[in-house]
């Protein structure tokens, strides 16, 4: 029966190596992704006292930011499929004394969300991984109150995100064959096609759907860069299984491949994403 569970591959991935890597790299990822978090918090803010659901909350950065924004009379719930990430988020909320944030381990496609409970739903790169995105956004839609906002960021195409695709292109000749990317399959670039995203949202009950192009200037220190590109994504997954000589070769190749992005100790790049908004 386990083979019939939705999002089985993503559940396995984020409860093992990928989830553990994100926990280990929480501080680095928070710095890198902070501009995207601001985008969705600003776009999804329902006003003071609002109740908000954060899909794919990770280690809780956007959940905590929104909880602070809605104030003590409001609340933000972070939902994530990964036990390691949810555990880290709960510890973080306690350490930062954010009492109006809570976290739930669950799959947004099938989790029994309380219906008509939220004034807004937000997500920072957490909605591109569903086996059945229409079912997932339908389930999320039922949890939102009439008139509620939806706001999320998702990557545009690989061709528009050279930095994000450099590691796979550079390392592929040294690693076991990776599956050919399917643009409609769950994954980082699954929402690249504007018309597809619009169709998914409208089919799942959302209205007033808008996708705005956003180009976000990002930077990461040269010291953190190699940690980032060797621990995350398809290359990071492959390197967890690689022997030491292969890992060393891949790291050397990646260092050369990313050199054009680096200037005076800082790697800089422009991230191309969608800021999607809709209403119940």
JOKA-V367332 format. One record per residue. PHI is phi in whole degrees, 0 to 359 (none if undefined). OMEGA is omega as a letter, one per 40 degrees, with the letter a starting at -180 (none if undefined). NEAR is the number of other C-alpha atoms within 12 Angstrom. Layout:
# JOKA-V367332
phi/omega/near
PHI/OMEGA/NEAR
PHI/OMEGA/NEAR
This chain:
# JOKA-V367332
phi/omega/near
none/a/6
298/i/10
294/a/10
270/a/9
292/i/17
292/i/26
56/a/32
299/a/23
296/i/23
292/i/31
300/a/31
295/a/21
300/a/26
274/i/33
261/i/26
236/a/21
302/a/28
293/i/34
297/i/35
295/i/28
296/i/32
295/i/35
296/a/32
299/a/22
253/a/27
307/a/27
296/i/21
298/a/28
293/i/33
298/i/28
295/a/20
292/a/28
264/a/28
304/i/26
298/i/27
288/i/37
299/i/37
298/i/30
303/a/33
285/i/41
293/i/39
296/a/29
288/a/31
262/a/41
304/a/41
266/a/34
106/a/26
301/a/21
87/a/22
287/i/32
249/a/39
231/i/51
248/a/53
249/a/53
272/a/50
65/a/44
287/a/49
59/a/49
276/i/46
98/a/48
300/a/46
287/i/48
299/a/49
292/i/42
297/i/38
290/i/45
301/i/40
294/a/30
291/a/29
280/i/30
81/a/24
296/i/21
275/i/18
254/a/31
203/i/36
230/i/47
253/i/47
264/a/46
240/i/43
210/a/43
281/a/40
258/i/41
297/i/32
300/a/33
289/i/38
297/i/38
299/i/29
296/a/33
296/i/38
297/i/33
297/a/22
293/i/26
300/i/29
294/a/18
294/a/12
267/i/18
57/i/17
258/a/30
283/a/24
262/i/30
236/i/41
221/a/36
223/a/42
231/i/34
272/a/33
181/i/30
261/a/38
298/i/43
290/a/37
230/a/28
298/a/25
282/i/17
288/i/28
292/a/18
284/i/18
49/a/22
249/a/25
241/i/36
276/i/37
202/i/48
232/a/55
231/i/52
198/i/48
254/i/48
59/a/37
244/a/45
241/a/46
264/a/39
243/a/37
276/i/36
299/a/27
232/a/28
296/i/36
295/i/28
298/a/26
295/a/32
289/i/43
293/i/27
297/i/30
295/a/44
302/a/42
293/i/32
277/a/36
265/i/34
282/i/26
306/a/21
84/a/22
294/i/34
267/i/40
238/i/46
214/i/44
212/i/46
248/i/48
217/a/43
293/i/42
278/a/37
285/i/27
303/a/27
298/i/16
269/a/23
231/a/25
301/a/24
300/a/33
288/a/34
250/a/29
297/a/29
298/a/39
295/a/36
299/a/24
286/a/27
271/a/34
307/a/25
297/a/17
258/a/26
242/i/30
304/a/19
306/i/15
261/i/18
303/i/14
297/a/12
294/i/18
253/a/15
299/a/22
261/a/24
279/i/22
304/a/24
162/a/32
306/a/32
254/a/35
295/a/33
253/a/39
294/a/34
275/a/23
302/a/26
294/i/19
294/a/22
297/i/37
301/i/29
297/i/22
299/a/31
294/i/37
293/i/25
292/a/22
263/i/26
106/a/27
280/a/34
234/a/23
51/a/20
285/i/28
224/i/26
238/i/30
255/i/24
288/i/23
231/i/23
251/a/22
247/i/28
280/a/20
237/i/26
209/i/30
214/a/32
295/i/23
301/i/23
295/a/17
280/a/24
303/a/34
291/i/30
299/a/26
300/a/36
280/i/40
259/a/35
251/a/32
242/i/34
71/a/30
301/i/34
292/i/37
300/i/32
299/a/27
293/a/29
291/i/32
294/i/22
257/a/17
276/i/20
283/a/15
299/i/12
300/i/14
295/a/22
300/a/24
293/i/19
296/a/22
297/i/33
300/i/31
296/i/21
296/a/26
295/i/33
300/i/28
291/a/19
295/a/26
269/a/33
305/a/23
297/i/19
276/a/26
262/i/24
214/i/15
52/i/14
80/a/16
232/i/20
270/a/28
238/i/25
203/i/28
256/i/23
262/a/30
258/a/29
219/i/37
260/i/37
257/a/39
262/i/41
226/i/36
200/a/34
226/i/33
287/none/30
